[in-house]
């Protein structure tokens, strides 16, 4: 597999409900070989660096997360939601979640000296 470095113009940016971003871009015209190399990267995890070509770069921001990854708290809430659904949705989910997390918090507090 080949890596590609190319200039692009970001033409639109969309904020998604999960906090991620989607964007569209335009590239220069590619040769057939360049198009093939680019197309082989579709649906692959890639690393991208976006730096302006018209301005001096003062600082680089490095994002160290996998696309689509959730925080541990988000993952736990999702699992509790699935458990709540499988139990037939007893009561209100927010109350269910609060009670379950309170039990964990109190358990962990009990471990403190």
C-alpha positions in Angstrom: 0.0 0.0 0.0 1.3 3.5 -0.8 1.1 6.7 1.1 -0.1 9.9 -0.6 0.9 13.5 0.1 -1.3 15.9 -1.9 -2.6 19.5 -1.6 -6.3 19.7 -1.0 -8.9 22.4 -0.5 -11.5 21.7 2.3 -14.7 22.8 0.7 -17.2 22.0 3.5 -17.1 20.9 7.1 -20.1 19.3 8.9 -20.4 18.8 12.7 -21.9 15.4 13.6 -24.0 14.6 16.6 -21.3 12.3 18.1 -18.9 15.3 18.2 -16.9 14.2 15.2 -16.5 16.1 11.9 -17.2 15.2 8.3 -15.6 17.2 5.5 -15.5 17.3 1.8 -12.4 18.3 -0.2 -11.2 18.9 -3.7 -7.9 17.7 -5.0 -5.8 18.6 -8.1 -6.3 16.4 -11.1 -4.6 13.0 -10.6 -3.1 10.5 -13.0 -4.6 7.1 -13.2 -1.9 5.7 -10.9 -2.5 8.4 -8.4 -6.2 7.8 -8.5 -5.7 4.1 -7.9 -3.4 4.7 -5.0 -5.9 7.2 -3.4 -8.9 4.8 -3.9 -7.1 1.9 -2.2 -7.1 4.1 1.0 -10.9 4.2 1.0 -12.4 2.8 4.3 -8.9 2.4 5.7 -7.6 4.1 8.9 -5.2 6.8 7.7 -3.4 9.6 9.4 -3.8 13.1 8.0 -1.9 16.3 8.7 -3.6 19.5 7.6 -1.3 22.5 7.4 -1.9 25.7 5.5 0.3 26.4 2.6 -0.3 30.1 2.5 0.5 30.9 6.2 3.2 30.1 8.7 2.4 27.3 11.1 2.8 28.4 14.7 1.7 25.3 16.5 0.7 21.7 15.6 -2.3 20.1 17.3 -2.0 16.3 17.6 -5.3 14.4 18.1 -4.5 11.0 19.6 -7.8 9.2 19.3 -9.2 6.6 17.0 -12.1 7.7 14.7 -15.4 6.7 16.3 -13.9 6.1 19.7 -15.9 6.8 22.8 -14.7 7.8 26.2 -14.9 5.2 28.9 -17.9 7.0 30.5 -19.7 7.0 27.1 -19.0 3.3 26.7 -20.3 2.5 30.2 -23.5 4.6 29.7 -24.1 2.7 26.4 -23.7 -0.7 28.1 -26.0 0.3 30.9 -28.5 1.4 28.3 -28.4 -2.0 26.5 -28.8 -3.8 29.9 -31.8 -1.5 30.7 -33.4 -2.3 27.3 -32.8 -6.0 27.7 -34.5 -5.9 31.1 -37.7 -4.6 29.4 -37.0 -0.8 30.1 -38.0 -0.8 33.7 -38.6 2.9 34.8 -36.7 5.8 33.5 -33.3 5.2 32.0 -31.7 8.3 33.6 -32.9 7.1 37.0 -31.6 3.6 36.2 -28.2 4.9 35.1 -27.9 7.2 38.2 -28.7 4.3 40.6 -26.2 1.9 39.0 -23.4 4.5 38.8 -24.1 5.5 42.4 -23.6 1.9 43.5 -20.2 1.8 41.7 -19.1 5.2 43.2 -20.1 4.1 46.7 -18.3 0.7 46.2 -15.1 2.6 45.1 -15.4 5.1 48.0 -15.5 2.1 50.3 -12.1 1.1 49.0 -10.5 4.4 50.0 -8.5 4.6 53.2 
